[in-house]
Amino acid sequence: MSMSQWPALRGVAATTAVATLLWCGVAGAQTVITAPANRYSAAEDVQIGRQAAAQVAQQLPILEDREVTSPIRSIGRRLVDAIPPEFRHAEFRFSFDVINVREINAFALPGGPMYINRGMIQAARNEAKWPA
């Protein structure tokens, strides 16, 4: 490499360094989350969720296998612990249950009840080497 190429390389290096720093500043920025408007109070959400959860228990096959449900509930507790303080509601009672169907799906009800289909867990085991 000749000495005449050094200024150009220094310019490229400087430009790359500045671009990297700017990208890191943008990529490292905290995303601001804004809660959507909710016409229901937290207490109303809990009541609606409990009523819907009772219907789920009557109409869908809830899996009672601790080997399957225990890791799901553990992951769920960690997710709940990660909720930012400004979005926490003391009234909410989070629960994590497994629906014994093979389709890949999950859903949540107001006030905290959450459900994941067995099919989603089986798909994750196949892809992510889930503990057996």
Backbone torsions as a table, in degrees:
resi	resn	phi	psi	omega
1	MET	NA	134.1	-177.4
2	SER	-87.7	159.2	180.0
3	MET	-63.3	-26.3	-179.0
4	SER	-70.0	-17.6	179.6
5	GLN	-86.6	-16.8	-178.1
6	TRP	-57.2	-48.0	-179.6
7	PRO	-58.7	-41.0	179.9
8	ALA	-65.4	-42.0	178.9
9	LEU	-66.4	-38.9	177.4
10	ARG	-63.4	-38.7	178.0
11	GLY	-64.2	-42.6	178.1
12	VAL	-64.9	-43.2	179.7
13	ALA	-62.8	-42.7	179.7
14	ALA	-65.0	-44.0	179.2
15	THR	-62.0	-42.9	178.8
16	THR	-63.3	-42.4	179.7
17	ALA	-63.0	-44.6	179.8
18	VAL	-64.0	-44.3	179.3
19	ALA	-61.7	-41.0	178.8
20	THR	-63.7	-44.5	179.1
21	LEU	-63.1	-42.6	178.3
22	LEU	-63.8	-43.6	179.5
23	TRP	-62.6	-42.8	179.4
24	CYS	-63.0	-37.6	178.4
25	GLY	-64.3	-40.5	178.4
26	VAL	-72.4	-47.1	-177.4
27	ALA	-66.3	-31.5	-178.9
28	GLY	-85.4	-5.7	-178.8
29	ALA	-67.9	144.0	178.8
30	GLN	-75.9	130.3	176.3
31	THR	-74.7	132.4	178.6
32	VAL	-88.9	123.8	-179.8
33	ILE	-106.6	131.1	177.9
34	THR	-118.1	126.8	179.5
35	ALA	-70.0	138.3	177.4
36	PRO	-71.1	159.5	177.3
37	ALA	-65.3	142.4	179.3
38	ASN	-132.6	121.5	-177.7
39	ARG	-79.1	-5.6	179.0
40	TYR	-103.4	147.6	173.5
41	SER	-76.7	165.2	177.8
42	ALA	-59.6	-39.8	179.2
43	ALA	-63.7	-39.0	177.4
44	GLU	-67.0	-39.9	176.1
45	ASP	-57.9	-44.9	-179.2
46	VAL	-62.4	-45.4	-179.0
47	GLN	-62.9	-45.9	178.9
48	ILE	-62.3	-42.9	179.6
49	GLY	-63.6	-39.6	178.9
50	ARG	-65.3	-41.9	178.2
51	GLN	-63.2	-44.3	179.5
52	ALA	-66.2	-38.6	179.1
53	ALA	-63.1	-36.1	177.0
54	ALA	-64.0	-39.0	176.9
55	GLN	-66.7	-40.7	178.1
56	VAL	-59.6	-45.2	-178.6
57	ALA	-62.1	-31.5	179.7
58	GLN	-80.8	-32.7	-169.5
59	GLN	-103.6	-19.7	-176.9
60	LEU	-119.7	148.3	-179.5
61	PRO	-79.7	104.9	178.3
62	ILE	-80.0	128.9	-179.7
63	LEU	-79.8	131.3	-178.7
64	GLU	-111.2	24.3	-179.1
65	ASP	-87.3	108.9	-176.8
66	ARG	-60.2	-30.4	179.5
67	GLU	-63.1	-30.0	178.9
68	VAL	-92.3	-44.9	-173.0
69	THR	-75.1	-30.3	-177.7
70	SER	-59.7	-48.7	178.1
71	PRO	-64.7	-35.0	179.1
72	ILE	-64.5	-44.3	179.8
73	ARG	-67.4	-35.7	177.4
74	SER	-64.4	-45.6	177.1
75	ILE	-62.5	-42.4	178.9
76	GLY	-59.1	-43.6	178.6
77	ARG	-62.2	-39.5	178.5
78	ARG	-65.6	-38.9	177.3
79	LEU	-64.6	-42.4	178.2
80	VAL	-62.8	-41.4	178.6
81	ASP	-62.7	-23.1	-178.3
82	ALA	-89.1	-1.3	178.9
83	ILE	-65.5	128.4	178.3
84	PRO	-59.8	143.7	-176.0
85	PRO	-53.0	-35.8	-177.2
86	GLU	-70.0	-11.3	179.2
87	PHE	-110.3	5.2	-179.8
88	ARG	-83.3	144.0	175.4
89	HIS	-129.1	119.1	-178.5
90	ALA	-60.8	-26.1	-178.4
91	GLU	-71.8	-26.4	-175.5
92	PHE	-68.6	136.9	176.3
93	ARG	-119.6	97.1	-177.4
94	PHE	-75.6	135.1	175.2
95	SER	-138.3	153.3	-176.5
96	PHE	-133.9	110.6	-178.5
97	ASP	-122.4	157.6	-179.0
98	VAL	-110.1	128.7	175.1
99	ILE	-90.1	129.8	-175.1
100	ASN	-84.6	67.8	174.6
101	VAL	-135.9	154.3	-173.3
102	ARG	-83.9	-14.3	-179.3
103	GLU	-64.6	149.3	177.1
104	ILE	-87.8	109.3	-178.0
105	ASN	-167.9	162.6	174.8
106	ALA	-156.5	157.0	176.1
107	PHE	-155.9	159.7	179.5
108	ALA	-127.5	149.8	177.1
109	LEU	-110.8	158.4	178.1
110	PRO	-58.1	143.6	175.3
111	GLY	85.4	-4.1	171.7
112	GLY	129.6	-26.5	-179.9
113	PRO	-65.3	132.9	179.6
114	MET	-133.0	146.7	-175.7
115	TYR	-135.1	141.5	176.6
116	ILE	-131.3	135.0	179.8
117	ASN	-76.3	146.7	177.5
118	ARG	-55.2	-36.6	-179.9
119	GLY	-59.4	-34.1	178.8
120	MET	-69.2	-39.4	179.3
121	ILE	-66.1	-42.4	179.1
122	GLN	-63.8	-39.7	177.8
123	ALA	-64.9	-39.2	179.2
124	ALA	-66.9	-39.2	178.2
125	ARG	-60.5	-40.1	-179.4
126	ASN	-68.1	-34.2	-175.6
127	GLU	-93.3	-33.7	-169.4
128	ALA	-114.1	10.1	-179.9
129	LYS	55.7	50.0	177.6
130	TRP	-56.3	145.7	177.7
131	PRO	-59.7	134.8	-178.9
132	ALA	-77.4	NA	NA
